[in-house]
Amino acid sequence: MADDKGVLICGEVVGGRITTITMELLNTGRRLCDDLKQPLSILLIGQDINAKEAILLGADKVYTVEGAPFAESHPEHYVAIITKACQQIAPSIILFSQTDMGRDVAPRLAARLGTTVCMDCVELAIDPETKQLLQTKPVYGGNAMAVWVSEDRQPQVVTIRPRVVAPAEPDTSRRGEITPITIDVDDSKIKGKLLETVKEEIKGIKLEEAEAIVAGGGGIGGKEGFKLLEELAKVLRGTIGVSRVPCDEGWMPVSIEIGQTAHMVSPKLYIAVGISGALQHLAGCSGSKYIVAINKDSNAHIFKEADFGVVGDYREVLPPLIEKCKALMAT
């Protein structure tokens, strides 16, 4: 990696501002670059971008691609832009967050660049002897961790699970370079077309940013049962999530589903209510610091993964738990 140009973060921008998840990438990227003694760059695509913010958060170089067509996320557009940008910047490591954008773009980018991709990593480090990137990710549904190394292919494309590191803190003394770049995209090669963007109004805390999540599964029995979960989440200053069954049954929206193919979360506290513990769901919440399971089936698989468990009907368990949490949160 000695001849390469460091780490490139493919950041995400909403309303011209860097997202919290991108701030987490900046924290990880800064640490890797300090170990490699190489520069940290970030590529921001959008409109009215506050590029200076990235400098204060740890970037040495900021590359911006601005314009009205890029204000809305479009995977094929982004792949085309990032591919050309990477050919100009020549980074040794390319970082994405494991978000919708990261999942869509990172594998396609790796294919365009003729390299490998490692998805959903929870830790990145530099081997002090070989200077290779050590990529740690959950395997077997989160039951084990594996460390991956790409010995030959450059650059290395990686996605990182949200909330596995803290966001970078701004340092007003930092200085860096901001470079606008112009990249022409051949629209004839873009197979998909964005016809309409429907923004769902999200109330409260986003799943990826919540420190406490109360999640419900098929054992809740219906939409009415989620009122108790919402009350507990409110007391804990968190939010609610669901496994696949409530979405399939139409009780709750798909936008709050947690699982391997949905939201990947890493809160401090994850309370699983009426969730059996399917591997697909556990893969989405295995990064939680503490998992509490509430289920009337004592043989439910979720108890094998939980730090604490309560066997019982959630309708009887949650009301006294809510009252106890209210008392504790008030002190």
N, C-alpha and C positions, 0 to 999 in steps of 0.2 A: 504493500500500500504506500510505500514511501514516495512514489512518483505521482500518486493520485492527488486530487484536489479536495480531500476531506469528505465531510458529511454534508449531504443535501437533504433538507427537510422539505417535503411537499406539504405545505401548510394549508389550512382551511380558513376562509374569511367569511364573516357574516356581517353585513352592513358596514363593510370597510374595516372592521376590527378583527383581530386575530382571536380565534376561539380558545377556550380554556384547554381543550384537548391539544391544540397546537402548542400552547405554552408548556404542556407536559413534554411534548417532543423536543422542544428547545432545551429543557432541563437535561433530558437524556443525551441529546446531540452535543451539548456543551461538555458534558463529562467525557464522552467518547473522544471528542476532538482534543481535549486537554491531555488525554492518555496517548493519543496518536501524534500530538503536536502538529495538527493540521487545522485548517480553517473550517468554521461552521457556516454554511450557507443555507438560505431558506428561499423557496420559490413560492410567491403568493400570486394567485390568479383571482381577478375580480374587478371591482370598480370602486374608485375613491378609497384606495387602500392606505391605511396608516402604517407605512413601511418603517418609520422611525421606531415604532413600538417594538418591532422585532429586534432591532439593534439593542435597545435597552434590556431586552429579555435574554440576550446572550449571543445573537447572531453576529458574525463578522461581516458577512455580505448578504444583502437582500436583493433578490431579483424579482421584479414585478412584471406581470403581463396584465395590462388593464384594458378595459373596454366594455361597452354595454353588452355585447354578446356573451361575455364571460361572467356576468353578474349572477347567472343561474348555473348551478352545477350540471354538467353534461359529461358523462363518462368518456364518450368517444372524443369529444373536443379536448378534454383534459389529457387523455392518453397522447393525442397528437402533439399538444403543446409541450407536455412534460418530456416526451421522447426527444423532441428537437432541443429543448433546454438542456437536457442531460448530455446530449452530444456536444453542446457548447461548453458546459461547465465541467464535464468529465469527473464526477464525484466517484469516490470509492465505495461509499455507502449511501443508500437512498432510503429515507425513513417516511413512512406513512403511519397514520393512526388507524386502528382497526374499526373504522367507521364505515358507513355506506360508501363514501367516496373511496376510502382506502381499499375496501374489499373489491370494488368494481375496477379500480384503476391499477393497483399494484401488480396483479397477475398479468394483465395485458401489457403493461410497461415492461415487465421482465421478459415477456415473449418478444416484444419489439427489439429489446436490447440484447437478446440472445443470452440471457443470464438466468439465475435462479431467484426464487422468492420464498421467504419464510414468513408464514402468516401467524398472527395472534401471539406474538412473543410477549412474555411477562418480564423478561430481564435481558439486557444487552451488556456485554463487557468486552474489553480488549484483552486478549492473551498477552501478558507482559513479555513473553519470549518470542512468540511468532508474529505478534501484532495482528493476528486474525480475529475476526469478529465472532464472539461466542454468543449464540442465539438460543435462549432458553424458552421453551414453550410447553404447555400442557399436552399430554398424550393420553390415550385410553380414557377419554371422557373426563380428564382432569385428575385421574387417579395416580398419575406419575408425571415427572418433569423430564424432558429430554433436552440435551444441549447439542445444537447443530452447528457445524462448521462447513463453509464452502471454501475449499482449498484453491480451486482454479478459476472460478468464474468471477469476473468483475464487470460492472459494479454489483454489489449485493443489495437486493431489494428486500425490505423488511417492513412488516406492519406490527405495531405495538398496541397491546390492549390498553384502553383508557383506564385512568386512575391507578395504574401500578406505580407511578411516581408522582410527586407533587409538581404543580405548575412552577415554571421558572419565576423568580422574583425580579422585578425591574431594578436596574442599576443605572442611575442617571449619569454616572461618570463614563459609561461605555461610549465608544465611537466605532463607526463602521462605514461600509460603502453601500449605497443604494443605487442599483443599476436597472433602469427600465429596459426591457428587451421587447423587440417586436418579432412576433412569430406568425407567419401566414399559415392558415389552415386551409387545406384543399377540401372545400365543402362537398365536392363530388365523391370523396372517399368516406364521408360520414354517413353511415347507413341509417342511423336513427335520427329522428327529428323531435325536438321538444315542442309539443303542441300547447301544453298548458301546465302551469304549476299551481297546485292547490295546497295552500299552507294550512295545516291543522293547528288550531289554537291550543297550545300546551299550557295548562295551568299548573302552577307550582314548580317544583324542582325537576330537572331532567334526570332520567334514570342514570346516565353515566356520571352525573355530578352529585348524586345523592349519597349521603353518608349513612342513611338508614333506609332500607327498602322492606316493605311488607308485601310479600308475593302470595297470590292465591292460585290454586289449581282446581282440578275437577271436583275435588272433595268439598268445595264451597257450595256446590249444588245449584247455583243460579246467580243472577245479577244482584238480587237483594242482599245476598250474603256479603258482598264486597263493601257494604256500608260500614260494617265493623272493622274491616281491614283499613279502610280510609280513615276511620277515626283514630285507630292506633298509629297509623303513619303520620297523621297530623300532630299527635301528641309527641312523637319522636322527632318531629321536624324533618320528616323524610317524605317518601312518595310510595306509590303502590306499583306493583308489576304483576305479571301473570305468566303461567306456563301455557302450553299450546291449547289445552282443552277449552279453557274459557274463551279463547279466540275462535276456535272451531265451532263452538256452540253459539257464538254471537253474543255472549254475555258482556265481553269487554273488547275494546279495540285492539287490533293487531299492533298498533304503534307502541304498546307497552309490554309486548311479549319479550320474555327473557329466554335465551337459549343459544345454542351453537350457531343457528342461522338467523338469529334475531339480535336483540341487544345483549352485549357482553358487559357485565357490571362487576364492580369491585368495591362495594360499600364496606364500611366498618361493621355494620350489622345487617344481616339478611335473615328475615323471619319468613320461613316457608310454611304456609298454612294450607292444609289439604292438598299438598303436592306429594306425589308418590316417590319421585326421585329418578325419573328417566335420565339416561346419560346425556341426551340432547339438552335437557334443561340444566343439568348440573354443570355441563361445560360452559354455560353462560353465566354461572354464579360462583364457580369454584374459586375465583380470586377474592371472595369476601373474607374479611378478617375473622368474623364469627358468624356461624350459621346456626339458627335456632329452628327446629322442626316441630310443628304441631300437627298431629295426625291421629285419628282414632284407630288406625291400623298399626298395631305394634310391630308388624313385619314389613312395613313400608321401607323401601331401600333408602329413602332420605335419611333415616336414623343412622345409617352406617356412615354417612358423610357429615352429619351435623355435629357441632361442638356441644350442643345442648338439645334435649328433646323432651316433649310433653306428649304423652299418649292420652288422647281425649277428644271430645267433640269441640270444635273451635267455638261453637256458640256458647259453650259453658266456660271455656278457657279464656277467651279474649276479654269479656267484660271485667273480671277482676284484674287481669293483666293491664288493661287500659287504666283502671283506677290507680293501680300501684305505680304505673309509669307517670301518671299525672302528678302524684305525690312526690316522686323522685325528681321529676323535672322542675318542680316548683321550689325545691330546696337549693 
